[in-house]
Amino acid sequence: MSVLSSIKIAVLLPLAALTACAGLPQPFSQIDGRKYNLAPIDTYSVLILRVDDRDTTDSPVFVEPGLRKITVQGPPDGVHRLPERRAIDLNVAPCTRYYLVAVKPTRLATDFTVKVDYQEPIGGCSSAVASK
């Protein structure tokens, strides 16, 4: 690889990363359906199907802060063909990543509740931008 190619890559990579972030609403938050804490045996990852009136299967889902209605699909229960769905209201804080999980009383139970498994600040999301 030539020195000129190395310089081009060194300049274009950060530029591409900045361009990708520029397309996000500012401030932004994320909602993820993967388990954060792996130890609890009564919690399961969920599939995020819908945020407000927008269908999605992205993980994580980028959202604007505020009150959001989130529809998730729970884990399979071994009895029904299609997993159950639940909708929850979540007050999303700016620059925060939320990990949602399904909580079931037993492994084969059909019923579940949705809870926030963990939340953390998003690196690179400026609180100065969030306060505007």
C-alpha positions in Angstrom: 0.0 0.0 0.0 1.4 3.4 -0.9 1.8 6.3 1.4 -0.7 8.3 -0.5 -3.3 5.5 -0.1 -2.6 5.3 3.6 -3.2 9.1 3.9 -6.4 8.9 1.9 -7.7 6.1 4.2 -6.7 8.0 7.3 -8.6 11.1 6.2 -11.7 9.4 4.7 -12.5 7.0 7.6 -13.1 9.7 10.2 -15.0 11.7 7.6 -17.2 8.8 6.8 -17.9 8.2 10.6 -18.9 11.9 11.0 -21.1 11.8 8.0 -22.9 8.7 9.4 -23.5 10.4 12.7 -24.8 13.6 11.0 -27.8 11.7 9.8 -29.0 10.9 13.3 -31.5 13.2 15.1 -29.8 15.2 17.8 -29.9 14.4 20.6 -30.6 10.7 20.0 -31.1 7.6 22.1 -31.1 3.9 21.4 -33.3 1.0 22.4 -31.8 -2.5 22.2 -33.6 -5.9 22.5 -30.6 -7.9 23.6 -30.0 -8.9 27.2 -27.4 -6.9 28.9 -27.2 -8.9 32.1 -26.7 -12.5 31.1 -26.9 -14.1 34.6 -30.7 -13.9 35.3 -32.3 -17.0 34.0 -35.8 -15.6 34.0 -35.0 -12.8 31.4 -34.9 -13.2 27.6 -34.0 -11.0 24.7 -36.8 -9.4 22.7 -37.3 -8.4 19.1 -38.3 -4.7 18.8 -41.0 -4.6 16.2 -42.3 -1.0 16.4 -41.5 2.3 17.9 -44.5 4.7 18.0 -45.9 4.4 14.4 -42.8 3.1 12.8 -42.1 -0.6 12.1 -38.5 -1.8 12.6 -36.4 -4.8 13.2 -33.2 -2.8 13.7 -31.2 -3.5 16.8 -30.4 -1.1 18.3 -33.2 1.2 17.2 -32.3 4.9 17.1 -35.0 7.1 18.6 -35.6 10.7 19.6 -35.9 11.3 23.4 -39.4 11.6 24.9 -42.3 9.3 25.6 -42.2 6.3 23.2 -44.6 3.4 22.7 -42.5 0.3 22.0 -43.9 -3.0 20.7 -41.7 -6.0 21.3 -42.0 -9.7 20.4 -41.1 -12.0 23.3 -39.3 -15.3 23.3 -40.9 -18.5 22.0 -42.6 -20.5 24.7 -42.6 -24.0 23.2 -46.4 -24.1 22.9 -47.5 -21.5 20.4 -46.2 -21.0 16.9 -45.9 -17.2 17.1 -44.4 -15.5 20.1 -46.5 -13.1 22.1 -46.2 -9.3 21.6 -46.3 -6.6 24.2 -46.4 -2.8 24.0 -44.9 -0.6 26.7 -44.6 3.1 27.2 -41.0 4.2 27.9 -39.9 7.8 28.8 -36.6 7.9 26.8 -33.9 10.2 28.1 -31.5 12.0 25.7 -28.2 10.3 25.0 -29.2 7.1 26.7 -29.1 3.4 25.5 -31.8 1.1 26.9 -31.6 -2.7 26.9 -35.1 -4.3 27.1 -35.9 -7.8 28.2 -38.8 -10.1 28.6 -39.3 -11.5 32.1 -41.1 -14.8 32.4 -42.1 -16.7 35.5 -41.0 -20.0 34.0 -39.2 -21.1 30.8 -42.4 -22.5 29.2 -44.7 -19.7 30.3 -46.5 -17.8 27.6 -47.0 -14.6 29.6 -44.2 -12.1 30.1 -43.6 -8.6 31.1 -41.1 -6.2 29.5 -38.6 -4.3 31.6 -35.5 -2.2 31.2 -32.6 -4.6 31.9 -30.0 -1.8 31.9 -29.5 1.7 30.7 -26.3 3.6 30.1 -25.1 6.9 28.6 -24.2 6.9 24.9 -20.6 7.9 24.3 -20.1 10.7 21.8 -23.6 12.1 22.4 -23.0 15.6 23.7 -25.0 16.8 26.7 -24.6 20.3 25.2 -26.5 19.1 22.1 -29.1 17.4 24.4 -29.8 20.6 26.3 -30.7 22.6 23.2 
